[in-house]
Amino acid sequence: MIEDKVDISKFQDEVKPIDIKYYLIKYSRYWPLYVTSIFLGLIITFLFHRYSVEEYEVQGSILIKQNSSPEMKILDRSNIFSGSYRLENDILLLTSKNLAAEALKDLNFNVTYYASTNIKEVELYDQSPIYVEVDPEFPQMEMGEITFTMVSEDEFVLTKEESGFFDFLNAKAAGPVDEAILNRTFRFGEQIVSDKSKFTIHKVKNIKPKDKLSFVVHNTMNIIDEYSRAIVVRPINSYGTVLQVTMVTKVVEKGRDYVNALMDSYIEYNLKEKNQMTENTLSFLDEQLYIVEDSLKAVERRMLNFKVQNKLMDINSEFGGVLGNMQTLEDQIQTIDFQLQYYKSLQTYLIEKGKDYSDILAPSLVGIDDGLLNSLVSNLIAVSLNRRSLLSVVNETHPNVKELDDQISKLRENIFENINNLVQNTENRKNQALAKLEQEDNEFAKLPKAESDFMGLSREFKLRENLYNYLLEKRAEAGIAKASNISDNSVLDYARMGSLIFPKKAQNYGLAFGLGLFIPLGFLLIYHYLNNKIVDQVQLKNVLRIPLLGTIGYSTKETNLLVQDHPKSMVTESFRSLRSALFYIESEKACKKILITSSVSGEGKTFVSINLASAMALSGKKTLLIGLDLRRPKISEYLGVKSETGLSNYLIGKAERDEIIVNTAFDNLSVVPSGPIPPNPAELLLKDKMTEFLNSLDEDFDVIVMDTPPIGLVSETMDLMRFSDINLYIVRQDYTHKRYLLMINDLYANDQVDNIYAVFNGLKAGVDVYDFGGYNYGYGYNYSYMKRNEYTGTYYDQEDRKEGAQWLKKFLAKFRV
């Protein structure tokens, strides 16, 4: 007998360590569920990969060369000590719609071709056996998918693609179709014309009759918008000037061609902007040449006419030196006038233009070798070109545009100041040359009149001729500069191969495996967390504060008299183990009174009472089973005895003691039925006659088993415990709720019940092996054996089972909680 009771407060305050082994064994039992879930996940992933359209990433790279002069850094103080190059403008330009339009000019992307397979629909691109030539001048209607069906060797018919359920999620299947061209037979090379469409279909490869494919005609603006948004441009690293151009595409060849065409268009755009200055110079020189050529021809005709009229053959060489000096001075004055004309035109250009100075002529291109002015104008042109490129993708309120406007304002002010100084100095040089020319002209006036007039014409001719030759030389230099001009940027790597980015097969299979494992595990964790029923011995001992005396296995037999009818079954052996434990407790008692109760009805207290009494009787002990549950008596029904006369009759004085004690068909086992159901069972059990009855049984019986009502539902069970030596509290696996145990814990903690022990009933085969280990202890030993134990052999009776359903029961047993 236990003298010291367990301190409940210690149980409540004690922090128990997490038993990892318990949880591993608990959840590893569900391996068939994990395997099934993982298998389904892998199958779904395989089907997803099989029927999804792959997406690839193609990449190319462009080298952006730095071309920032020292003068620019002086004017822009923020860049004096910075060697980095701003790539934002180039990134915006590469993603602009204008550049996308240039790249798409040479690509036939306005028509997409598809071929249907048994698995999925794929885009043919350059593998299409037909080519649809769309008239770019015609206001083409953007159509949905059109089916092309070959009729004969040179004829075909166009029909409408029938939309399926999944086509509503596909953009290519959307859109109207020109009904006027449908269900008609056409020939290759024949122009297909209607009010909404105009195109021609050509045969590129051999195609068999009845073969089908489909095509979609796109709107040009939609294609430009789509491809401009599909491009992603970013620097490869933070300290370099290499841009990586990336595009995601479903056809590697198509994406590769577009990325390469876009990079080529960017290089051409950069070269075109760079040649713009040279083209402006050529245009200016051509205009000046046209004017000078006309005046030169006019002077030449006048000289010829003058010589014919005056019959002049040669000129006196006496004044040859004077004439040469005058010619040199006039050339100087002509050059000075040309410079002044450029300076003044530059002033006018700067005043009239707003903020775009990309069309300005550089001084070096027209023969003006002023280093500072050349540098300032070149920088102004470069900044203006950058501004114009930036405005093709952003508006004027963008911060980068405002920054360039500030640079342009500073450059413009410096150029104005420099031009004013140059104009003043040039005019001074012109006045000095004019003064010297006047002196030489006075000397030349001493010639005879005819010769003097001819000399004047000759001077004018030579002046025009020299200017004409000068302009021709400059034009030739500008033409050579344009022909030899190259872009500042270059393509570093063209797009060649694509890498698969969707679906990511290895990642998806890994994800499917992980989800297949953790989803059922998560559901099990949630289920066990929300499940308020006792499912195993470990959980029971964590919740219940009274000692656990033994476990009773789950019986699949159809009889309740398991110990008597199946003495070799495993469940019968568990009752023998419980019997041994009970003999150990209160061993000094000549007659043991064992009270059996539970929290609620259905936990198996009557089943345990009958079989425990049978086990006691089989051991040779004279055993009496008393049905004290006067509200819902079941013992008579289970044992097959009459219940017309029973304990209730005795308690009300209508029967004697020996009349209610009924011998059963089993040796050493007697029973006292409950009798008719009385209206006041609690009051009957409190009568002195009940005490008298129990006391009278001590001499006649060795063991008295009392089957009582559930302690959690009625009050008389607490009163009956004063007659018992040992109290057994039945807890049934996967039936008893945790909250039911709060009452018995409180009664035990408050010393309201004595000598009470728990019995875990209905333990099913297939539960955690861990439950049968060292956790099953109490006052006595409970030897529970498993069916899979190799040491059991055929010692125990085999459970009745249907052979056909053997595999199903084994499988379901894995999932028992």
TAPERA-V679764 format. One line per field, one symbol per residue. phi: phi as a letter, one per 20 degrees, with the letter a starting at -180 (. if undefined). psi: psi as a letter, one per 40 degrees, with the letter a starting at -180 (. if undefined). burial: + if it has 24 or more other ideal C-beta (glycine too) atoms within 12 Angstrom, else -. A space follows every 10 residues. Layout:
phi->???
psi->???
burial->???
//
This chain:
phi->.eedefefff ffefeeffef ffffffeffe gfffffffff ffffffffff deefccddcc cceeefbdff fffffdffdf dddfdedfff ffffeeffff fffefededf cddccedfdb edeeleeffc ceeeffeeff efdffdedcf ecfccbcdce fffeffffed ffeeofcfff delcecdfne fecbfdbbbc ddedcfcegm fcbcbcedff ffffffffee eccbffbedd cddedcbebe cfffffffff ffffffffff fffffgffff ffffffffff ffffffffff fffffffffd ledbdfffdf ffffffffff ffffffffff ffffffffff fffecddfef efgffdnede fffgffffff ffffffffff ffccefefgf ffffffffff fffffgfffg ffffffffff ffffffffff ffffffffff ffffffffff ffffffffff ffffffffff fffefcffdb febffcdddf dbfeffffff ffffffeeff fffffffffe feefdbffff ffdeeefeea cdfeedfede efffecfdff ffffffffff ffffelffff cedddcbbfc fnenffffff ffffffffen efccddeeef ecfcffffem dfdfdbffff fendbefffe edfefdfmcc bdffnffefc fffffeffff ffffffefee cecdddedff fedcefffff ffeeecddde cdflcfefff effffffffe leccldcece dmfefofgff feefeecaep cdedddfeff efmdfeffff beffdfffff ffffdfe
psi->ihdhihhddd dddhhhihgd ddddddeedf dddddddddd dddddddddd eihihihiii ihhhihfhid dddddgdeed eheihheddd ddddeidddd dddedehgee hhhihhiedi hihdbeehei hhhhhdehgh hhiahhhhhh dadeiiihih hhhadeedeh ddeiiihhdd eifihiiheh hhhadeihih hihdihhiie iiiiihhihd ddddddddee hhhiidieei fhhhhihhie hddddddddd dddddddddd ddddeddddd dddddddddd dddddddddd ddddddddde fhdiiheded dddddddddd dddddddddd dddddddddd ddicehfeei hiddeeehfh dddddddddd dddddddddd eeeiieeidd dddddddddd dddddddddd dddddddddd dddddddddd ddddeeiidd dddddddddd dddddddddd dddddddddd dddehiidii hdhihdiihh ehigdddddd dddddddddd ddddddddde heiheidddd dddheiihdi ihihheieie gddddgeeid dddddddddd ddddhfdehd hhhhhhaadi ieefdddddd ddddddddee hhhhhhgege dgheddddef iiedhadddd deeeiiddde hhiieiiehi ihidaihieg ddddeeiddd dddddeeddd idhhhhhiih dedideddde eeeidhhhhh hhhfdhiddd edddddddde feiifhiihh ifhiheahdd debeegiaga hhhhiidehe edbfdihiih ihddeddddd ddddeh.
burial->---------- ---------- -+---++-++ --++--++-- ++--+---+- --++-+++++ ++++---+-- ++--++---- ----++++++ ++++++++++ ++++--++++ +++++----- +++++--+++ ++++-----+ ++++++++++ -----+++++ +--------- -++-+-++-- ++---+-+-- -+----+++- +++---+--- -+++++++-+ -+++-+++-+ +++-+----- ++++++++++ ++++++++++ +++++++-++ ++++++++++ ++-++--++- -+---+--+- --+--+---- ----+---+- -++--++-++ ++++++-+++ +++-++--++ ----++++++ ++++++++-+ --++++++++ ++++++++++ +++------+ +--++-++++ ++-+++-++- -++--+---+ --+---+--+ +--+--+--- ++++++++++ ++++++++-+ +--++--+-- -+----+++- +---+--+-- -------+-- -++--++--+ +--+---+-- --++++++++ +-++++++++ +++++++--+ ++++-++-++ ++++++++++ ++++++---- ++++++++++ ++++++++++ +++++++++- ++++++++++ ++++++-++- +-+-++++++ ++--+-+--+ ++-+-+-+++ ++++++++-- ++-++---++ --++--+--- ++++++++++ ++++-+++++ +-++++++++ ++++++++-+ +-+++-+++- --++++++++ ++++++++++ ++--++-+++ -++++++--- -----+--+- ---------- --+++++
//
